Every structure is written in C-alpha cells, then in structure tokens.
Amino acid sequence: MAHRRAKNRVLGAAVAAAALLIVAGTAVLTSGTASAEQGAALAATAGCGKTPTLRDGTYTIQSGGQARTYILRLPGNYTSSQPYRLVVGLHWLNGSANDVISNGFYGLQQRSGNSAIFVAPQGLDAGWANTGGRDVTLVDDILRVIENDLCVDTSQRFALGFSYGGAMSYALACARPTVFRAVAPIAGANLSGCSSGSQPVAYFGIHGIRDSVLNISMGRTIRDTFVRANGCTAQNPPEPTQGSGSHITTAYSGCRAGYPVQWAAFDGDHVPLPVDRNASSSWISGEVWQFFTQLGSTTPPSSPTPGPSSPGPSTPPGDAACRATSTVNAWNNGLTANVTVTNTGSSAINGWTVAFSLPAGQTITNGWNATYAPTSGRVTATNVSYNAGLAPGASVSFGFQATHTGNSGPPTAYALNAAACTSG
C-alpha cells in the first residue's frame, strides 16, 4: 500500500481532473432505457411489490462490527412493480462516495434513463484495502438491505470504479461472480485482493497507456484473469500510440456466450473520464453502459458456447435454423419477458429479426437489446447495433416490459429471419 500513499499527490490531481471532466458523459441515452427484466430462474427480491422506505440519501449500516456508510440514488419514477438494474459505484483513493455522486457514477446515472438503482459505498481510510474481505462483506450487507426494500433484478447487478475503486470492482468480480453480472474497472489493479477469479464474469477493463500511478501492465494482469475464466481466446489487443489522443476498444473473441471481455486502452494518464482529442466529452459512460446493457437478464449459460468473433456473411431470409426460449415474470397487470434465440444453423447471421406472437391483451411498453414493432399481436424484434452478429451455435437475448389484461403467458410462434424456430 505504500506505493499508493507515495502517489497521493498524483491521485489528488486525478480527482481534480475528474471534477473538470464531469461535463463529459452527460448525453442522454435515447434507446434501451427500459428496466431490465428479472429472470424466472432467479427469485424476485423481497422489495418487489413493497412500499419502499429507502429514498435518495446517505445511510449508515453496521458491517463487520463497524459503522459504514453509503449513498443511494433511486430512479426518478421508481415503482416497486418492476425490477431494476443495480449499479455499485466505487470511489478512488482519498476520494469519497460523494465524489461518485458528483460525477454521476462515472456518467452512467444519466445514461440509465431511470432504469437503474445506484449505490456508492464509502471506503475505510478513503480506500478499499478489503482487509479480511471487510469491503466485500460491506457490499454484501448493503445489497441485503437494499434488496429487502427495493425491487432489483438479481441478474443485472454491476460494479465499476476508478483506481482503488477499479481494484475493488475487480475484487467483487473475483469474490462474488454469481452476484455481479459484469464489472468495469477503470485504471484498476490487484490492490483489494482476488479471492478466486476462477468463475466467469463479464469484464470491461479500461486503462491509460501513460498511467503514472498504476502502470497499464497492472490493468492487463487483472483483465487476463477474466480472459481465462471466461474462456476467451488469449491475445494482445491493439493499443493507441502515445500522442495519438485516441482510444482503442477491443472485444475478445471465443468467450463463453454471456461472458464477454472488452479492453479499452487510451492515450492518457491516471484519469477516470478520459476524453479523446477534439472530443467534447468522455467516451467512458457510453461504452460502459452499452457493455452492461447488452447482457441478457437471465442466468448466463453454464456450458461453454463460443460467441461470435466477427459477423460473417448474412444468412438470407428463410435460411435460418433456430431455437427460442423465454421466461416471464408477471404481476397484477404487468409483466417482463426475456427471450433467448440460438442460431442452430451452419451459417453466421449478420443482422437479424425475430418475429413472435403475443397473447391477446398484451402490449409492449418498452424493451431492451432490440427494437420492437408493432407493440401487440405479431411483433418483430430487430437487432440493435451491438448485437447484430450471430455465429452458428451463438445466442442473443433481448426482452421487454408489457401490460396484460389477464393472460400473462409467454410469446409463441418464433421465427428468425422468417424461418420458424423450435421452442425449448
């Protein structure tokens, strides 16, 4: 820990840089703002359907025999009748939960479009030493309180942070791989420990090639923990040259379906919200939010299934073979549905539509990972920019929220690019 104390002055500059860069990442996401759905395989949190007692504010909790604090931010239109994503934002050394609030959870809060609950814990000694696992336990305790009171999609929990906060998000991925769906360490390193690191978690690592506090080699090392755990093909992804003022984001190939790994290297130092040359805002919030929200809301497959490395030639309409499954979580006059479609054919698909029939009385109100038209009857879901490729054996998940008049059954009669799918 001594090397970090020696670098406090630099970290202080990084915090100041963060404050200056907060203007970045404030563009509102215009699509994909629906709440994530809760997979049927996962129990609804106790807070679903309950009148909440928690509100925006700072809370004290007893954890490991100590009084610890965290700050909570709820969606402006929060309702206990639908499950929400949950994002844990972690501060840097000598930073605070208030700093995470000030930068909008690294720009993600505004990106979320009221689809997520955000929580910012406070580290002891303004850091995340995680001695004896105390900070992992803190997050466990906070989640227990929040999920007992609020409606959370238990398959859509995420963590991110900068510097020491990035190290802590890595520690959470190692220690709680079945709790967190994905993490995004920014300029992180193995400072808070890694209790296992053998189980897969979707991972997006971000690091500056000129990082003078935590060398980029430290970021590559923790990245490679999940390259291995996620079954990705090992590689040395390209990184920008010094002085280019740019960043390069690489999606690893060969990863298990549902467990992607991305790596973004940028031409810069130890900063939380880097900005490319001639850009007016940071690219961090947009790329991290897209990475998080591309992930389906059901439990990822447990068996290794190669994901698409790069889209091949498009499969002509009528030539697709596919299998479709769906899960529905219903309440009163509403429901959420998650659909997974697998390409069982021998050809790669670049650009897909999935048609399905809704039961009478159901009307889609919003959705994620696809666009939908019309909103009732025979509906067509069309890919969005980041999930158009579907290799043989690969799957894509998308979902929607709908109202119903009594029939909360799942969609039926699926067809991928106009070819009928088998069910189950």
C-alpha atoms as one frame of an Amber mdcrd trajectory, in Angstrom:
protein
   0.000   0.000   0.000   2.994   2.271   0.461   3.363   2.952  -3.237  -0.171
   4.370  -3.345   0.439   6.673  -0.372   3.508   7.926  -2.150   1.329   8.716
  -5.136  -1.407  10.558  -3.212  -0.443  13.859  -4.780  -0.893  12.442  -8.251
  -4.185  10.873  -7.237  -5.303  14.230  -5.913  -4.618  15.661  -9.348  -6.609
  12.817 -10.842  -9.539  13.695  -8.597  -9.307  17.285  -9.749  -9.184  16.059
 -13.320 -12.284  14.020 -12.637 -14.084  17.126 -11.449 -13.057  19.008 -14.582
 -14.161  16.153 -16.792 -17.551  15.694 -15.229 -19.030  17.708 -18.050 -18.287
  14.591 -20.098 -20.627  11.700 -20.490 -23.828  13.653 -19.962 -25.619  12.820
 -23.205 -28.937  11.148 -22.508 -29.355   7.662 -23.914 -32.274   7.716 -26.306
 -32.819   3.979 -26.553 -32.585   0.971 -24.290 -33.849   2.866 -21.272 -36.263
   0.189 -20.124 -35.865  -1.554 -16.832 -34.129  -4.906 -17.096 -36.293  -7.966
 -16.538 -35.802 -10.435 -13.780 -35.024 -13.953 -14.975 -37.517 -16.538 -13.816
 -34.640 -18.700 -12.590 -33.799 -16.010 -10.033 -36.068 -15.104  -7.111 -37.614
 -11.663  -7.030 -36.129  -9.523  -4.292 -38.262  -9.034  -1.205 -38.688  -5.367
  -2.104 -40.697  -6.140  -5.248 -44.290  -5.117  -4.645 -43.432  -3.481  -1.316
 -43.900   0.184  -0.417 -40.278   1.340  -0.100 -38.823   3.002   2.965 -35.478
   3.823   1.325 -35.117   7.118  -0.535 -32.269   9.090  -2.047 -29.830   9.813
   0.745 -26.897   8.741   2.900 -27.327   5.688   5.121 -25.322   4.115   7.931
 -25.062   0.351   8.238 -23.334  -1.958  10.708 -20.945  -4.229   8.842 -18.192
  -6.346  10.348 -18.695  -4.654  13.705 -18.169  -1.160  12.273 -20.466   1.659
  11.261 -20.165   2.098   7.496 -21.976   4.463   5.140 -23.303   4.503   1.602
 -25.257   6.886  -0.629 -28.327   5.687  -2.518 -29.903   7.089  -5.678 -33.228
   5.751  -6.980 -34.789   6.204 -10.441 -36.975   9.284 -10.550 -40.001   7.191
 -11.468 -39.245   4.238  -9.177 -42.059   1.721  -8.801 -41.914  -1.497  -6.825
 -43.825  -3.315  -9.559 -40.785  -3.707 -11.816 -37.235  -4.932 -11.186 -34.321
  -2.550 -11.787 -30.665  -2.894 -12.600 -28.370  -2.135  -9.654 -25.044  -0.347
 -10.145 -22.386  -0.103  -7.423 -20.018   2.846  -7.988 -16.701   2.820  -6.104
 -14.501   5.831  -5.370 -10.760   6.224  -5.751  -8.053   6.552  -3.048  -8.693
   9.690  -0.975 -11.989  10.062  -2.807 -15.450   9.546  -1.378 -18.931   8.316
  -2.130 -19.871  11.971  -2.630 -17.310  12.189  -5.441 -19.015   9.270  -7.189
 -22.356  11.021  -6.788 -20.839  14.222  -8.194 -19.633  12.536 -11.371 -22.944
  10.753 -11.861 -21.490   7.299 -11.217 -18.901   7.858 -13.952 -21.639   9.227
 -16.213 -23.857   6.149 -16.021 -26.693   7.623 -13.959 -27.897   9.909 -16.712
 -27.274   7.218 -19.316 -29.556   4.864 -17.431 -32.773   6.698 -18.254 -34.302
   5.777 -14.872 -33.650   2.062 -15.432 -31.239   1.509 -12.531 -30.727   1.917
  -8.801 -27.298   3.342  -7.930 -25.331   2.920  -4.706 -21.988   4.448  -3.709
 -20.340   2.864  -0.624 -17.719   4.720   1.421 -14.355   3.016   1.913 -12.482
   2.983   5.225  -9.494   5.329   5.250 -10.843   6.650   1.937  -9.781   3.445
   0.201 -10.553  -0.204  -0.383  -7.898  -2.278   1.386 -10.554  -5.005   1.811
  -8.631  -6.383   4.791 -10.025  -9.783   5.668 -12.669  -9.291   2.983 -14.307
  -6.496   5.000 -15.269  -4.425   1.944 -16.768  -7.370   0.078 -18.793  -8.021
   3.230 -19.870  -4.373   3.259 -21.229  -4.674  -0.275 -22.998  -7.915   0.713
 -24.640  -6.136   3.653 -25.661  -3.103   1.584 -27.225  -5.268  -1.116 -29.129
  -7.225   1.514 -30.686  -4.044   2.921 -31.460  -2.531  -0.493 -32.961  -5.683
  -1.952 -35.141  -6.263   1.081 -36.700  -2.852   0.494 -36.422  -2.212  -3.265
 -37.196  -4.222  -6.409 -33.920  -5.336  -8.002 -33.234  -7.567 -10.997 -30.834
 -10.013  -9.359 -29.291 -10.934 -12.718 -28.424  -7.302 -13.517 -26.039  -6.159
 -10.783 -22.940  -4.251 -11.944 -19.893  -2.622 -10.355 -17.359  -0.099 -11.589
 -14.806   2.262 -10.155 -11.644   4.244 -10.822  -8.166   3.412  -9.461  -8.672
   1.914  -5.975 -12.360   1.725  -6.874 -11.422  -0.209 -10.011  -9.404  -2.579
  -7.841 -12.429  -3.075  -5.602 -14.726  -3.797  -8.557 -12.202  -6.456  -9.641
 -12.256  -7.911  -6.106 -16.056  -8.108  -6.267 -15.895  -9.966  -9.583 -13.437
 -12.444  -8.063 -15.333 -12.942  -4.801 -18.948 -12.656  -5.974 -19.130 -14.000
  -9.547 -22.708 -15.192  -9.086 -23.796 -11.837  -7.655 -22.325  -9.394 -10.200
 -23.183  -9.786 -13.857 -20.378  -7.516 -15.057 -17.703  -5.136 -13.815 -15.774
  -2.256 -15.408 -12.515  -1.372 -13.616 -11.094   1.961 -14.806  -7.319   2.194
 -14.227  -7.550  -0.687 -11.771  -5.051  -3.179 -10.351  -4.959  -6.035  -7.866
  -4.968  -3.839  -4.751  -8.067  -5.154  -2.968  -7.351  -8.831  -3.489  -8.883
 -11.542  -5.621 -10.263 -14.424  -3.575 -10.757 -16.704  -6.564 -11.088 -15.347
 -10.082 -11.836 -18.798 -11.462 -15.526 -18.243 -12.324 -16.645 -16.144 -15.294
 -17.950 -12.576 -15.028 -18.462 -10.197 -17.956 -15.478  -7.818 -17.805 -14.634
  -4.438 -19.376 -11.166  -3.186 -18.429 -10.108   0.409 -19.190  -6.597   1.815
 -18.744  -4.325   4.654 -19.904  -1.119   3.726 -21.718   0.714   6.516 -19.833
  -0.716   5.752 -16.380   1.894   7.071 -13.927   0.159   5.734 -10.789  -0.908
   2.201 -11.708   1.005   1.068 -14.778  -1.080  -0.321 -17.616   0.606  -3.695
 -17.121  -1.330  -3.957 -13.837  -4.574  -3.424 -15.691  -3.646  -6.042 -18.271
  -2.924  -8.540 -15.493  -6.350  -8.274 -13.868  -8.003  -8.273 -17.302  -6.328
 -11.575 -18.135  -7.841 -13.174 -15.009 -11.205 -12.979 -16.755  -9.889 -13.651
 -20.232  -9.013 -17.066 -18.779 -12.091 -17.503 -16.586 -14.425 -16.527 -19.439
 -12.757 -18.914 -21.871 -11.742 -16.154 -24.301  -9.009 -16.535 -26.888  -5.817
 -15.000 -25.489  -4.443 -12.070 -27.475  -2.530  -8.826 -27.202  -5.212  -6.316
 -28.194  -4.083  -3.206 -30.058  -3.424  -0.050 -28.042  -3.085   3.541 -29.263
   0.278   5.182 -29.742   1.468   7.873 -27.370   0.441  11.277 -28.619  -2.468
   9.973 -30.679  -5.066  11.345 -28.273  -7.308   8.372 -29.001  -8.570   5.137
 -27.501  -8.987   1.618 -28.903 -11.630  -0.772 -27.596 -11.265  -4.474 -28.374
 -13.860  -7.197 -27.855 -12.189 -10.552 -27.229 -13.225 -13.479 -29.389 -14.020
 -17.028 -28.314 -15.537 -16.053 -24.954 -18.281 -18.167 -23.429 -21.695 -16.922
 -24.510 -22.898 -14.374 -21.999 -19.394 -13.660 -20.637 -17.746 -11.105 -22.949
 -14.441  -9.411 -22.225 -13.573  -5.970 -23.575 -10.387  -3.944 -23.205 -10.111
  -0.211 -23.860  -6.661   1.387 -23.841  -6.440   5.163 -24.155  -3.636   7.638
 -24.734  -3.608   9.248 -21.315  -2.566   9.190 -17.655  -4.372   8.166 -14.463
  -7.805   9.780 -15.016 -11.341   8.453 -14.536 -13.031  10.038 -17.563 -10.552
  10.303 -20.460 -11.503  12.433 -23.449 -10.246  11.781 -26.962  -8.563  14.619
 -28.808 -11.073  17.048 -30.348 -13.931  15.414 -28.406 -16.074  17.424 -26.009
 -16.914  14.603 -23.609 -15.590  11.281 -22.359 -16.432   8.053 -24.148 -16.429
   6.084 -20.873 -20.110   6.295 -19.936 -21.402   5.397 -23.391 -19.193   2.355
 -23.858 -19.587   1.030 -20.315 -23.369   1.446 -20.350 -23.597  -0.324 -23.709
 -21.426  -3.156 -22.380 -23.601  -3.575 -19.291 -26.959  -3.353 -21.052 -26.085
  -5.768 -23.859 -26.175  -8.565 -21.288 -29.395 -10.524 -21.012 -31.333 -10.617
 -17.782 -31.469 -14.369 -17.325 -28.754 -16.529 -15.831 -25.976 -16.921 -18.456
 -25.441 -20.417 -19.879 -23.202 -22.644 -17.746 -21.695 -24.604 -20.608 -19.016
 -23.026 -22.823 -20.512 -21.807 -26.067 -18.294 -19.865 -28.459 -19.548 -16.371
 -29.105 -19.285 -14.575 -32.431 -15.777 -13.339 -33.192 -16.808 -11.308 -36.172
 -20.016 -11.409 -38.169 -19.783 -13.463 -41.320 -21.943 -13.287 -44.414 -25.580
 -12.597 -43.722 -27.941 -15.542 -43.690 -30.671 -14.935 -46.295 -34.239 -14.730
 -45.002 -35.834 -18.142 -44.808 -32.478 -19.959 -44.453 -32.073 -19.696 -40.664
 -32.376 -22.571 -38.185 -33.021 -21.521 -34.608 -34.228 -22.374 -31.130 -36.137
 -19.905 -28.935 -36.802 -19.898 -25.192 -38.451 -17.314 -22.977 -39.040 -16.551
 -19.311 -41.812 -14.357 -17.949 -42.122 -12.547 -14.626 -45.697 -11.307 -14.158
 -47.550  -9.230 -11.580 -51.056  -7.697 -11.419 -51.494  -6.244 -14.922 -47.824
  -6.138 -15.929 -45.001  -8.470 -16.911 -41.445  -8.620 -18.158 -40.266 -11.232
 -20.645 -36.771 -12.256 -21.654 -36.234 -14.110 -24.928 -33.133 -16.074 -25.927
 -32.711 -17.148 -29.550 -29.942 -19.544 -30.597 -28.648 -19.846 -34.154 -28.699
 -23.627 -34.675 -27.843 -23.306 -38.350 -24.435 -23.644 -40.007 -24.169 -20.066
 -41.299 -23.368 -16.858 -39.434 -26.047 -14.186 -39.333 -25.242 -10.502 -39.668
 -28.452  -8.672 -38.942 -31.490 -10.440 -37.506 -35.194 -10.064 -36.926 -37.173
 -12.291 -34.583 -40.927 -12.402 -35.066 -43.238 -13.736 -32.358 -46.899 -13.628
 -31.350 -48.041 -12.015 -28.108 -51.061 -13.458 -26.271 -54.249 -11.427 -26.635
 -54.331  -8.434 -24.297 -50.554  -7.962 -24.037 -48.993  -4.658 -25.163 -45.264
  -3.895 -25.072 -44.449  -0.643 -23.272 -40.649  -0.703 -23.559 -37.806  -3.094
 -24.279 -34.059  -3.670 -24.339 -31.425  -5.184 -26.654 -33.803  -4.856 -29.661
 -36.344  -2.541 -31.252 -39.982  -3.674 -31.419 -42.829  -3.084 -33.888 -45.746
  -3.214 -33.559 -46.376  -3.398 -29.810 -49.065  -6.098 -29.833 -50.191  -9.059
 -31.904 -47.470 -10.333 -34.249 -44.356  -8.428 -33.143 -40.952  -8.175 -34.835
 -37.827  -7.576 -32.721 -34.873  -6.202 -34.683 -31.235  -6.209 -33.598 -29.505
  -3.082 -32.343 -26.008  -2.015 -33.403 -24.026  -4.041 -30.867 -25.694  -7.464
 -31.246 -26.272  -7.888 -34.988 -23.806 -10.779 -35.365 -24.966 -14.281 -34.511
 -22.458 -17.051 -35.185 -23.513 -20.724 -35.508 -24.263 -22.013 -32.011 -24.372
 -18.493 -30.539 -27.350 -16.967 -28.745 -28.784 -13.491 -28.363 -31.035 -12.324
 -25.523 -33.498  -9.463 -25.567 -36.556  -8.568 -23.582 -39.457  -6.264 -22.978
 -41.943  -4.992 -20.445 -45.640  -5.243 -21.224 -49.100  -4.741 -19.792 -51.680
  -7.530 -19.870 -55.399  -7.950 -19.263 -55.173 -11.346 -17.579 -53.149 -13.526
 -19.933 -49.502 -13.266 -18.864 -48.318 -16.177 -20.997 -45.036 -16.158 -22.965
 -44.722 -15.252 -26.661 -45.235 -18.036 -29.188 -44.516 -18.910 -32.835 -40.955
 -17.565 -33.077 -39.228 -17.051 -36.412 -35.652 -15.908 -37.014 -35.239 -14.041
 -40.310 -38.576 -15.522 -41.405 -37.628 -19.144 -40.638 -39.617 -20.853 -37.886
 -37.789 -21.664 -34.622 -38.188 -24.662 -32.357 -39.117 -23.909 -28.736 -37.377
 -25.009 -25.552
